[in-house]
Amino acid sequence: MRDCVLGGRTSSTRRERGTAAVEFALIVPVLVLLVFGIVSYGMMLSFRQTLSQAATEGARAAAVQLDPSQRTSSAEEAIDDALATLSVGGTTLSCDNPHVTCQIGAAVSCGTGTAQCVTVTVTYPYRDHPVIPSVPLVDRTLPESLSYSATVRVS
């Protein structure tokens, strides 16, 4: 059977264009979901690194503070400085934020001898308050919460 020519194009060419459009429509949602998944994980990993850095900075600040009564406030200030770059829903994160949990432990003995260590933990409920709006299917694969601890020797 011979294809008839309509306006310089054959009907089989038009069918092929229609097939390509249907295939594109079927693949686009998968590709969009994949791109949003990559972006969501990238943002979460960046957020996670900042929380880890905040816990480390808080522990260092507590360790170098000579006055034991000022260790907690020094650690919280260092954590707040490290978290200052993070903003979720227009709110800058800090230890005063109700979603961020900052725990600064008292100096306890660690290792051998008279050495003392202080531990700082920073926790954030990431799944409930993600950095970017969640995407269906991707949101369930992200961690429920992010928590990081750092222990530093005081003396």
N, C-alpha and C positions, 0 to 999 in steps of 0.2 A: 504494500500500500504506500502510495506516495504522499508525502506531507504537502499540504497546500501552503502557498506563500501568502502571508497577511502583512501588508505594510513593510515588506522587505525582510520579515522574520518568519521563520517556519513555526508551525504550531508546536513542534517538538522542542524548540528553543524556549518557547513560552512555558511549556510544562517543566523544563529543567529549571527555569528561574523560579517557578512556584515551589518546586521541590527544595531548592536551596533556601528559600524563605522559611519554609516549614522546618527544615533542619536547623536553621539559625534560631528560630523561635524556641526550639526544644533545647538547644545547647546554652543559650544566653543565661537562663536562671542558674544553671550549674556553674558557669563561669563567674557570674556575679557573686554567688555564694562563696566560691573559692577565693575570690579577691577580698571580700569582706572578712573571711576567716583569717587570711594572711594579715590583713591590717589589724584585726582584733588581737591576734596573738602577738604581733609586733608591739602594739601599745601596751599589752599586759606585761610583756617581757621588759620593756623600758620602765614601766611602773614598778615592777618587781626589783629591778636593779636599784632604783632610787630608794625603795624601802630598805634594801640591804645596806646601802650606803648610809642611810639615816641611822640605822641601828649601830653601825660601826662607828660613826662620828659621835653618837651619844655615849658609847662605851669609852671611847678615847677621852672625851671631855670629862667623864666621871673619873677616869683613872688619873688624870693629871691634876685634878682638883685636890689641893692639900687639905682643905677644911672639909671633913666628912659630912658636916651638916649642909654643905653647899653642893654636894655631888649630884643630888637629884635635880636641882634647878639648873646646874651646868649641863647635865645630860639632856634635859628637856629643851634647853635653848639650842644646843647643837642639833638635836633632832629636828626642831622647828626650822632651823636654817637650811638643813638638808632637804626638808619636805617643801620648802617655800616655792620650789619650781613646779610642784604638782598642784593642779586645780581640777576639782571634780564638781561639775554642775555650777561653776562660777565661784566656788568656795575653795580658798587655798587651804591645803591640809596642814595640820599641826597637832601637837599633843592635846590641845584644847578642843579639837574637832570631835564631835560625838562618835564618829565612825572610826577614828584612829585610836588604838589602844597602845599606850607607851608604858612599859613596865621597866622600872629601874630597880634592880635588886641591891640589897645592902652588900657591902664588901664581906665576903666569906672566905675562909681559908681554902686554898686550892693547892694541889701539888704537895710537895714536901717542904718542910721547914715552916717559916712564918709567912710565906707568901699569901697574899689575899687577892681575890679576883672580884670584879663586879660584872654582872650580866645585864644587858639591855635587850629588851624584846619589843619589836614594833609589829603590830598586827592590823590588818585592814580587810574588811569583808568585801572582796572584789566582785563576786558574782551579784551581790545586792546593789552595789554602787560602782559599776564599771566606768572607766575613763571615757569611753565612747558608747553611744547607745548600742544595746545588744541586738544581735541579728538572730532570728529563729534558727534553731539547730546548732548554731555556733555558740550561743550563750551557755548551753549545757555542757560544753566541752571545756570551758574555762574553769579555773580553780575556784572553789567556794570562798576561800580566804587566803590571803598571803601573810605569812608570819616569818619574821627573821630575828635571830638572836645573835648577839656578839658578846663574847667574854674577853675581858682584858685584865691583865695583872696590874694591881694597884701598887703593891709594895713587894 
